[in-house]
Structures are given as C-alpha cells and as structure tokens.
C-alpha cells in the first residue's frame, strides 16, 4: 500500500505483470474511489461546462460522457477529466485525485455570473473500474442488467440490490471496460459480487501499478507526467479534445496564439534500441543536443520491452517534422542509449 | 518471512556477499527482491571492469522502481552472470542461488570485515520493515 493524494492505495495485489495481463486477456478490477467527482447543477450547467473545458460539451447527449481538459488562462492543463452529462442542467466531472481540491477551487473561482451550483461529491462515491474483454459478461451477470446496448463513452443508471449505480462504458486501459459509481459505503458489496461472478473467469484485482502500465501502453497521458499546468494540450497531442471553433473557453485564446506562433515541443512515444528502461525525468538527446525529458517509461508487460513517452524540443528533426522512425538517445545512468520514435498506441490488439 | 542465509555477509543496500576461493560473489537479498517486486531489467558491468567501493556497479529495475547496485568493496570483475540479462525474473525466484550477479577479485579482502553478519542484517531488515 502507498499513500496517493491522501488515499491509501494498493500499487499491486499479486504483481503488476499478472494484473496487467489479466486485464488484457480476461478482466481486472480497480478500486478507483480516489478519483474526485464534482457535480454541476443549475440552468447554466451546460454553458458553464462548455466555458471551462476545451472539448465541445455541447456535442454530447444525455447519458453520454466526454474526455476533456480544464485549462488555465495560459492554456495549460488544470486537469484532464471525464464529463458525464445527465441533462443540460446536471453534469458531473470525474477528476484526478491529486487534483480534486485544486479543481474544485478552480471551478468555484470561475463560476462568476453563471447560475450554477457546484458540489464536491468526491467522498460520496465509490468508483470501481472493471476492465478487460470479459468485463461486459462479468458486470451484466453481477448486476443483472444487460449492457449490450451501451456504447463507448455512454452511461446508464441501474439499480442493483437496492443500490443506485451509474455504469459508464469508459476506462483507462485500452480494453473494453466499465466504470461504476455507487454510494461510498456499498463499494465492498459490489466488489465481492463482481468476484463471485468473475473469479472463475480469470478476474483479478488490479492496482495502481497495472493501471499505469496499461495506460502507458495505450499512450494515454497521465496528469503530472505528460500534462500539467505548464503543458500545451496541442503539444501533448491532445488536439482532438481541444475544439477551438466551438465557442469560447478558458485557455482558448492562449492555445490559439500558441498555434499561430508554432508549437515549441512535441510529445512522442519511443522504444529503446539499446538496453535500458526509460523513466520520468531522464534527458532525451539527438547527437548529444538536449531535446527534452522523458515523461513516463516502463517495461511493457504486453510487448515485453521498455517503452516511454517524452517531449522533443522543436517540431523539426533537422530535415522535417519529428516522425515515426526517428532515432533519439535517452540518457540513462550517465550513458546515451539509442531509442526510436514509434507510433502510438504502443499496444495494438491482435 | 524473508530468507537470510547464515553463511553470507550483507550490506546496508541489501546486497549479499559470498566467499568463493579468492573471489567474492555478489547478489541481492531475498528482502531486496521482495521489496522491489517483479524484476524486469538488470544492468551489470562487464568482465574486466573495475568496481569501486560505494559506487554503483549496476542497476535493477522492477515494474515499480529503479534501484542502483552499490559495490560493497573495490575489485576487478572476473565473471558476470549474463543469464540474468535475459531472465531478470531469476532474481525474484532464486536470489541467493541462480541469481548471483558478479564474481569479483577484491583489491583488499579486509574490506569484507565492514559487512554485516546475518544476525545484524536480520535486525537491520526487521527495523526497516517496521518503518
């Protein structure tokens, strides 16, 4: 167990590798109750969400969810979040645990003239993430509701054992999966129920370690690694979640200006051609010229090789834009080791 | 409970040292492999390299962490267990046997006296586990 953003969290149960592979081949269950929830209510709820997020909140329907960014006025990232829409006047942000207090303060500050009520619901919910190819079977059997009609990034309300659930088809692993919100004191009951149904199908409990290796194989950003208050979402490759033409939002002007000036960095994925595992903070070089730093790195359990992500300075490699196949060097323990830029995600099914 | 064989000597950094003729064999303890978790990578010096007391001579990485290996004494590397490079998980499976790391000819065998006997190392580990 480790302390993480004030929560006691398991890094692993059986071992990161086994848990990771269980999610890829059958299913894994993560207790992600540490994630924060902020509810927005009131007549201006949707327009407020549109104003404080970079994606187009106006485009999602009721019972739909959206990955989006809350930006600051410099265009940096306050947090990356999932926005759940119940109706035009009731939406919910699921935010990173390490940021939940900061985000709540931030949204309160931005409230201004908007007719909304902002509620920090972080301690009200247990959140369980059931991820993996067998997750639909296990979850529908456990709660007695069919999930076959539930599309990705959509959610339904369900009742199980007298308990209200929000079941969302979302996740952070690259596998089909579900995130279930329920009253905080009912978490252990559902956890046990899922293992009753899934234990015989290879379901394993999974910790923070596997959550990190799974997301990294998919090239997903993690707050504090690839993104932060000082990172430009476009440089982080998150352009598809930044809709500059869908009305004004905080950070829009700064991001638009950065685009006009030309982006200064580019986040890439790379694999090692020499031995070594890249880790956050290691320097990235090209012919000994410093280019930037590794933001995340690990030994990929699925690919059985070291993988990493990091920022490269400038969009050019000398002869054109940085591209897949370019050779770079990572400084590991005072020696330069070869690496090659690769396409994301690192892990592709099948 | 972690294994701490009586015939070995130990360092503060959780390496073990075994005398083998005029060579000293180095590995990491059961406690070290257990704390690191699944070991996925190891870096070792090459035969003929020199190691210097207190300096890193390699590194072990698990899915959770990176840990440097510190030389418990100075000497010349005479033999390297290259099997570990391809099968670092051996360190989890058999830390005191198959997973020996390097055999070193020490410049000053007297430096061995600075290391802990198994009884002191057991106390050292117990203290660390309490923290």
Interface residues (C-beta under 8 A of the other chain):
Chain A: X11 X12 X15 X16 X17 X209 X213 X275 X276 X277 X279 X298 X299 X301 X306 X333
Chain B: X37 X38 X40 X41 X43 X56 X59 X61 X63 X64 X66 X68 X85
